[in-house]
Amino acid sequence: MTDNLSCILYGKNDIRLEQRPIPKAGPNQLLIRVKTVGICGSDVHYCLHGAIGNFIVKEPMVLGHESAGIVEAVGENVRGFSVGDRVAMEPGIPCRGCQHCKTGNYNLCPDMRFFATPPVDGSLARYVTHDADFCFKLPENVSLEEGALCEPLSVAIHACRRAHLQIGQNVLVTGAGPIGLLCLLTAKAMGVSSVVVTDLDDGRLALAKKAGADHIVNVRGKSQDDLRREVTSAFGGLMPDAAMECTGAQPCVETAITVILYFSRYDILYSPLLFS
C-alpha cells in the first residue's frame, strides 16, 4: 500500500491533490480504506473563505467528514471489528472525560477533535485511522454511499428528536438542500401529518416534493407577511407546530420565527458561525 492520495486545502480556493503517508492504526483504532466521502457545506465554506468563525485554516488540512469505507487493519485492543468490515465513521472524537462526555452529551465536548476542523485533518483521502468506538458496521443492505450519509442523517434525526415531533403535527422546513431533505424524510418517518418546505430554487423544491413534502413554497421576492400567509394557508390556516431552519440565511430564520406557534419548537441546524 503506497497510494494515499488526499484532498488538501492550503487556503482560500487552493485545493491540491497530494500523496501523504498511509497512517498506522494505533491502539483502539482502525485503519480504514475510504470509499465514499460527501462534500458538506462546511467543506465549501472552508474552501471559499479559509475559515468558519474562529476555526481558521492556518496550515494544510485534508477536507471531508461524511465518510464510509472498509477496514484495512485493526489496532491493538480493538474488539468487534475485522479486516473487510464496511463501516461508517462518526467524524467527531470527544475527550470522554469532561462533564459533557460523562453525562452523554459528548457532542458538546469542548475538546472535540472533528474531521476537517482546523487543525484536524479530514477523511477525503485513500486511508485514514479512526477510533474504533466511533466506527459503525454497515448492514449488508446499506451501501457505502448510504453509509457516508449517516452523518448528515444523524443531524436530521437529532433535530427532529429535539423538536419532540409527534404524530399529527405540522412542520415547516426552511431550505431544500441535503439537510432540509433529510429533515423532511425524518419528520415523515416520525409520523408528522404535514411538512411544508421553502426554498429559492424550483429544482430543489421539486425534489422536496418528490421526497414527500406536502407543500412547497418558493420564497424568492416575497415579503415576510406574504410568506406567513402562504405557509399558514398550506397548513389549512394553522401555524406549524415546529420549524427547522436549514439554510443559515437570516431571512429564513426570520420567516420561521414569524410563523410558528407560541411555545413551538424551533431548531436552527446551521451553525451561527456561518453568519459571520
N, C-alpha and C positions, 0 to 999 in steps of 0.2 A: 504494500500500500504506500504509494507516494503522492497520489493526487488529492490535494485538499484545496481545490480552487475555492476562493472565498470572495464574497462581495463586500468591499471595504469602502466606507465613507471617510474621505480625508477632510472634507469641508463642504461649504455650500456648492451644490451642483458639481461635486467632484467625487464620483464613484469609480472605483477601479476593481478589476478582477485580478487577484493575485494569489499565488500559491503560498500557503502557510504550512508549518509543520503539523503533522497529524498528532493531536494530543493523545496522551495515555490515560486510561481510566484509573483514577486513584481509588483509595478505599471508599466503599459505599457509592461508587459511581459506575455509570455505564458509558462505554464508547458507542456512539450512535452514528450510523451512516445515514445522513439526512436525505430524504427522498422528496419531500414537499415542504414548501415554505410559502405562507401567504404574505402579501405586501400590505401592511397596515397603513392607515393614515399617519401614524406616528413616524414610520419609515420615510414617507414622502415629506413630512414636515421637517425632519432632521436634514433631509437632502436639500430642501429648498432654503431653509433658514439656518442650518447648522446648530440648532438648539431648540429645546422646548422648555420655556420658562428658565429655571435655574440649571437645567441639565444641558450643558454646553459641550459640544464635540471639540475637545482640545487636542486629541490625538487620534490616529486612525482607528476606526471602530467597525466591526462587522455588523451589518444590518440584520433584521429579521427576528421575529419571536413567535410567529404562529407556525408550528412545525411538527412534523412526524417523520419517523424513519425506522430503521431496522437495527437491532442490537448487534454490534460487531464484536464487542468484547465486554466481559463482566469483571468489575473490580473486586478487590478483596472485601469480604464480609457481606457482599450482596447476596440476597436470597430471593427466590421467586422469579428470577429472570434467567433466560438462556440466550445464547447466540442464535440469531434468526428471529427473535420475537419482534413483532411490529408494535411500535409504541407511539403515543402522543406525548409531547413534553409540556409540562406546565412551566412557563418561562421565568417565574419568579422564585428565588430561593431565599427564604427568610432566615433570621438568626436562630430561631427555635427556642431562644431563651428569655426573650423580653416578655413583658406583661401581655402584650397583644398576642404574641405567639402562644403563650401558655393558656390564654382564655379562648383560643380557637379563632381569633381574628388576625391570623398571620398576614393577611393582605395589607394590614396597617403597620407592619413591622418597619420601624424607621431605618433599619439596616438591610432592607431588602436588596438583593442583587438580582436585577431583572435583565433578561436578554435585550441587547441593543438599547441600553440606557446608560449613557456615559457614567463611568469609564468601562462598563461591562460590555464585552463583545456579544453579538447576537448569534443566530443559528443559520444564517444564509451562507453555508459552507458545506463542503462534502462531508466533513466529520466534525462532531462536537462531543464533548464529555458533559454529562449532566448527572446530578444526584439521583440515585435510583428511586428514592421515595417521592420524587416529583416526575416520574415517568409512569405511564399507564398503558397497559396492554390493550391493544385494539381487538375487538371480536372479529372473527373471520368475515362477517358480513359488512364490516366497516372498512372502506378503502383508506389508503394513506392520504389521499386528497381530503377526504372527510375528516380524517384524524387531525389534519392541520387546522381544520375549522373548529376543533374542540375548544380552543382558547377563546375566539370571539363568541362562540355559542355560550361559553360559561359566563361571559359578560352579560348576555341577554338573560340567562337563567337567574343570575344573581339580582339583576334589576327587577325582574318580574317577581321574585321572591320578596325583595324589599318593598315592592308595591303592594304586597299581600293580595295579588289578583285572585279573584274568585269567580265561580260560575255565575253568569248573568250580568257581569259588569260591562261597561263601555270604556274603551281605552283609546287614547289619542297617541299616535307615534309621529313625531316630527322628524322627518328625514328618512328617505327610502334607500339609503346606502346599505352596505352589508350589515351593520349593526342594527339599523332600523328594521330591515327584513327579518333578521334573527329574532328581534323583539316581537315582531308581528307573529312569526311562527310559534314562538314560545308562549305568547299570550293565548293564542288559539289552542295550543295543546293543553293549557291550564283551564280551558273551558269558558273563556270570556264570550259574551254574546256578540259584540260588535267592535271592530277596530277600524278607525279612520287613520289613514296615512297621508301626510302632507310632504310636498317637495316642490322644487323649482323645475324639475326635469320630467317631461312627459314620458320618456323612455323608462326611467326608474319607477315612475308611478304605474306604468303599465305592468312592469314586473311585479310590483307590490300587489296589484290586483290579481295577477296570475297566481301569486303565492298565497292568496286568501284574504286580502284586505276587503272589508265590506264596502268601504267607500274610499275614494282617493280625492285629494284636493290639491290643485296647483296654486301655490301661494304667490306666484310672480305678479307684481304690480297691484296687489290687493292690500287694503288697509287692515289694521287690526280689527276694526269694527266689522268689516266685510268678512274676515276670516272667522270671527267669533260667530257670526250669523250662519255662515256656511257649515262650520263644524257642528254646531248645535243642531242645525237642520238635518245633517246627516245622521245624527243620533236621535232623530224623531222629536226634536225640541228639547232634548235633555243635555246637560253638561256631562263631560266624561268623568268617570269615577277615578281614573288615573291617567297620567300623561308621562310619556317617556321622550326626552329630548335627545336626539341622536345626531345632531349636526354640529354643535359647538358655535352656532351663529346666534348673535344676540337677538335679532328679530324673532327667531324661532323660540328662544327662551321666553320672550315677552308674550308670544302667542299662546304658549302652553299655560302660562301663569294667568292670562286673562280669561281662559275658557273653562278651567277646572272648577269643580265644586269646592266650597269651603270644606276643609278637613280632608280633601282628596290627597292622594299620594302623587308626588311629582319627583321623578328621577331624572337627573342630568347624567348622561352616560359618557359625555366627553369632558375631559379634564379642563377646569378653568384655566390651566396653564396655556392652553391653546389659544385663549383670547389675547394673550399678551404679545 
